[in-house]
């Protein structure tokens, strides 16, 4: 394309790599660009040859470059010695080489963007699905704009750790965690909650309230602390979610409205809860085509609403390519969700189905009981296994000291990357209002 290339910058990059004591320069430049970023194919071949020369332990210069080009029968294809001597007349300090490499990189990105958008326009004209085009565009755009030239080091992380430890000692430290709001559970988690960039898997058999537990966490985050949350709910539509959330927030069973026995105080509590829920920064999505589509929607919501908590309900319902086995599809989704948590710096609550038979064991559920893929355990930072006391929902009902009835749900923090694992406890699940204590 016209004007989307920089011949002077490309020559300056190569000239800088061919100066004396330049191996470090090449290493720095190769972190920013690759041979594929050059517009001129001759320069791409030369840059690749310089890399091979350095990897063989030789010094790159006009002589070794000429020998290497002859060896692979490319000397004449790049214009021979005249082209090499022409390049060597370009500015060739380490600083100009690094600056020029960034220009080459930006021009390469511009060309890739131009090609991508032209292709997407053709896809639209061909009648391909708009949602599929949007999702693939997001993914390709991220790949194009990814900056491989900057490497993370432990310097910044070490400084942050030092500051954190000192602030803990002097009592000024505030944990950057999302608390669950359930005291006995938060005590078992590192610094009292779930961190940003972390994935917390809540795994339970069907009908044990794992979706409701996740809603309890969202209510705590969004209504109490005004933290923006996004719920991917593949089983419940928005109106059903609103009903459940309102019932939990008000502590009133909405069945009382149907039976026409709601008291004035209950009606007031429900009205106030509806107002709070309506104003809370809680957003929902109910359909995705695959894990890439889910990540695309999450990125969009992050940009629009600065989402900090994402609930995925649940993992096994994320569609995957029919060419993959179920194990491969679940693994792909699990990896994608962990990458999403780190990329967006958000807390992810990932719900997962679990084998019911494991809950029947006297010792309760273990990590092995996670269905379909061991990668769920590998990708998670925290795994909370929840199951009815005694192994059966129908027989785990108990009565509290105040006479209230609840389901006793045992749990095990079976994985806790930043803390102690295999910590057990139990919830009181007030299933008539959807609250966990």
N, C-alpha and C positions, 0 to 999 in steps of 0.2 A: 504493500500500500504506500501511496505517496505520503511523505512527511511523517510516517510512523516508523522511521528508522533513523539512526544516528551514525553514519559512517565514521565521522571523526572520533566519536566516543569508542566505537568498536576497535579502531586502530590504536587508540590510546591505551585501552585495556591490554591488548596484546603486547604493545611496546613495553608497558610497565612490567609485564611478566617476563620479559626477555632481558631485563637489566641485571646487573651483577647483584648477587646475594638477594635474589628475588623470590625464593621459595615461600617465604612468609607472605609476600604480597599475593602470590597466586592462591595460597590457602585462604587468605582473607577474601579475595575476589570470588573464589569458587563457592564461598558461603552465600554470596549474593546472587550469582548467575550460574547457569550451566551452558553447555555448548548449544543447547536448543534455543537460548535467548538471542543468539546472533541472527541478524537479518541476512547478512552476507554469508552464504554457505562456505566460502573460502575461509572466512574468519572462524567459523564454527569448527572446521577441520583443524586449523592451526591451534585453536584453544585446546581442543581435545588432545592434540599431540603434545603440547606443553605439559599437560597433566600426566601423560604417560612417561615423559622424560623425567619429571620430578619423582614419580613413583618408582622409577628404576634406579634412583640415587644419583642421577647426573644433574649438572647445572644446565638450565635451559638458556640457550643463546642462539645466535644465527647459525652456528656450525651444527650443534646438536639437533636443532630444529630441522635443518636441511637434511641431515642424515636420517632422521625419523620419518620425514615426509617421503624420502626416496624409498625407504624400507617398505612403506605401505603403498607405494606407487601413487602418491597423491601430490608430488611436488609440482608437476606440470598443471594439475587441476586447480591448484591454488594460485597460479600465476607465476610460478617459479621464483628465482632469486629476486627479480625486479620488484615483485609484489612485497616480498619480505623486507627489502631495503626501503621501499616506500613506507611501509608500516613503521620502521625504526626511526623515521624522521618525525613521528608524532610525539607529543609530550609524554614523558615516561617516568615520572616520579611515582613513588608509592601513593602519595596523596591524590595525584591526578588520576591514577589508575582506579582507586577506590571510588572516587567521585564519578568517573566515567562508567564504572560498572553499574552504578545506580541508575544512570541515564539509560544504559542498555537494558537493564531490567524493566524500567518504566515503559520504554518503547515496546518491549516484548509483551508486557501486559496489555498495552493499548491494542496491539495487533490481535492478541487472543480475545480481548473483549469484542473487538470489531467482528471477528469471525463468529464468536458465540452468538451475538445478537442478530447477525444476519441469518444464522442457522435457525434460531428460535422464531424469527419472522417467517422463515420458510415453513417451519412446523405449524405455525398458526394458519398460514395459507392452505396447508394440506389438511386442515381440520382436526389436528391432534387436540387432545383434551387440554384445556387451559390450565387446570390445576396441576396436571403432570408436567406441563411446560414450566410453570412457575416453580414447582419443587425442584426440578432439575436445574433451572437457572440459578436458584439460590445455592445449590450444592457446587455447581461449576464456578460460580463467582467467588465462593470462598477459596476454592483450590487455586484460582488464578491470583487472588490477592494475598494468599498466604505468603508471609515473608520468611523465607528460610535463611535469610542472612543474619538474623539475630538469634543468638543462642542464650538460653537461660543459664545463669550460674548460681551457685549457692550463696554468693555474697549478700544479695538482698535478703534472701530467706534467712540467712544467719543473723543479720542485723535485726530483722523482725522478731526472731526467736529471742534474741538477747533482750530486746525492749520488752517483750511479753513477760519473760521470766522476772525481770526487775520490777515490772508493774504489778506482778502477782505478789512479790515480796512486800512492796510498799502499799498494797491494798488499793491501787487505782485501776487494776485490770478489769476490763469489761469484755467478757467472752463474746466472740463473733459467731454465735451459735443460734439456731432456732430451737427454743425449748419446746417440748411436747406439751407442757402444762400439767403433766401427770408426775407428781413428785417422786414417787418410788421408781419410775422409769428413768427420769432425768438424772437421778442419782447414779444410775448404772452407766450413763453415757459420758464420754469425755467432755469435760467442762459444761456438763448439764444440758446437752442438746445435740442437734445434728448440724454439722458444719456446711458451709458453702462449698460447692464442688463435690459434695459427698452424696452417695446413693444409699438410702436406707430401705431395705427390702422388708416389707411386712408380708409374711407368708402364713397362710392358714387354710384349713379345709373350707369347703363351702358352708355358708350359713353360720359362720362364727363371728361375723361383724368386722372383717378387715377393712371393708370400704368405709364403714362407719367410724372406725378408729382413725382412718386417714382424714375424714371430715372433721373429727374432733381437733386434729392437729391444725388443719386449715383455719377453723374457726378461731382457735387460740392465736394464730399468727395474724390473720387478717382483721378480725374484729377487735381483739385486745391490743395488738401492736401495730395495726394498720400496714402490715406487710403484704404487698401484692402477690397473689397466688393464682396459679393456673391449674385447672383440673381437666385432665384428659379422661373422660368417663365414657367407656364404650358399651356399658350396660344400661346406664340410667340417662334419660333425656334431661334437659335443663329444668323442666317443671318438677320432676321427681327429686332432683338434687335440691331444688329450692325448698321443697316440702320437708325433706330430711334435715336440711340445715336449720330451717326455722324451728322444727320440732326440738332439735338439740339445743339451739340457742335459747329457746323459751322455757325448756324443761316441761313442756305441755304436750301430751299425746293428742295429736290432731284428730284422732278417732272420736274424741269427745265432742268435736263439732258435728260430726256425722250423726252421733247419737243424741245431739242437741242437749248435752248436759254440761257444756263448758260454763264455768262460773265467770262473773265479771272480772275477777282478778286474773283468771287464765286468759280471757279475751284480751285484756290490757297487756299481759305479758307477751302474747303472740303478736299483737299489733306492734309493740315496741321492738320485738325481735325481727319482724319483717322489715321495719324501717332500718334497723342496723345492718341487716344482711344486704338490703338494697343499696346501701351506701358503702359497704365494704368492698375493697379492691379484690374481688374474687371473679375470675374469668373462667369460662368453660369451653371445651372443644369436645365433639362427640363422634368425629369420624376422621380417620387418616387412611391413606392408601398403603403406607408402609412406614418403616422407621425413618427413612429420609424425609418423608412428608411430615411426620411428627416433629422432627428436629427443625424443619423449615418453619412450621407454625410456631414452635417455641421461640425461635430466633425473632420472628416477627413480633410476638407478644412481648419479648424482652425489650425490643427497640421501642415499642409503643407505650408499654406500661411499666418497664423496669421490674419485671417479674423476678421474685427472689425464691419462691417455693413452687415446685411443680409436682403434682400428683399424677401418676399413671395407673389407671384402674381398668384392666390389669395387663400384665406382660403378655400372657398367652393369647390375648385378643388382638395384638398388633399383627396386621396382615403381613405375609411375606411371600416371596416369589415361589410359585408352585414347583419350580425346578429344584428347590431346596427341600431337604428332609425337615421334619418338625424340629429335630434337635438343632440343625443348622440355622433354621429360621429364628428360633428362640435365642440362640447364641448371638446371631447378628443383631437382633433387637437389643439384647442385654448390653453388648459392646457399645452400640450406638447411644444408649441412654447414659452410660457412664461418660462417654466422650461429650455428650451434651451438657452434663452436669459441670464438667471441668471447663468446657468452652464458654458457657454462659455464666459460670460462677454462681450457680444456684443450688439450693437444696432440693434433692429429688426423693420423693416418697414413692417407691415402686411396689405395687401390690403384685403378689404372685400366688398362683394356685398350688396347693400342696396335697400330697397323697393322704386320703382320709385314714387309711389303715395304720399309718404311723402314729396317729393320735391315740390309738387303742393301747399302745405300749405303756407299760407301767412307768417307764422313764420319760415318756412323752416324745415329742418330735425331735429329730436331729437334722443336721444339714443335708444328709443323704436323701431325706424325704422330698427335697425340692424337685418338682416335676420337670421333666423334659431336657434339662441342661445343667451340668455342673458349672457352666460359665456364669450362671446367676450368682452363685457364691463367690466366684473369683472376682467379678466386677463390682460387687457390693462392698461398701465400707462397713455397713451395719446390717446384720440379718436378725430380725425379730421373728421368732417362730411362735405362733399363738394357736392354742388348741383348748377344747373344752375340758374342764377338770373331770377326770374319769374316762375321758375319751368319747363322750356322747353328749351332744347338745341337749337332748331330752332329759338327761339325768343330772345336769350340772347346776340346776337352779338351787339357790340358797336364799336364806332370809337374814337380813341385817339386824343389828341390835335395835334399830328404829322401826322394825317391822316391814321394811321395804324389801321387795323381791328383786333379785338380780341373777344374772348368769355368771358363774365363776369361770373366767377364761385364764388358764395358766399361760405363762409365756417364758421364753428363754432367749436372752440376748446371745445367740449362738456364735455370732461373729461381731467383733468390735475392734476395728482396725486400730483405733487410737486409745483403746482401753482394755479392761479385763473382759474376757469372754466367758460364755457358759454361766451367765448370771441369771437366776430364775426368780420369778415373782408371779403375781396374779392380778388380773384386773377384775373390778366389779363392773359388769356390763349391764347397765340399766337399759335393756333393749326396748322398753316401752317408750322411751324418749331418746334413745340413741346415744346416751352418754357413757363414757368410760371414766372410771375412777381408779 
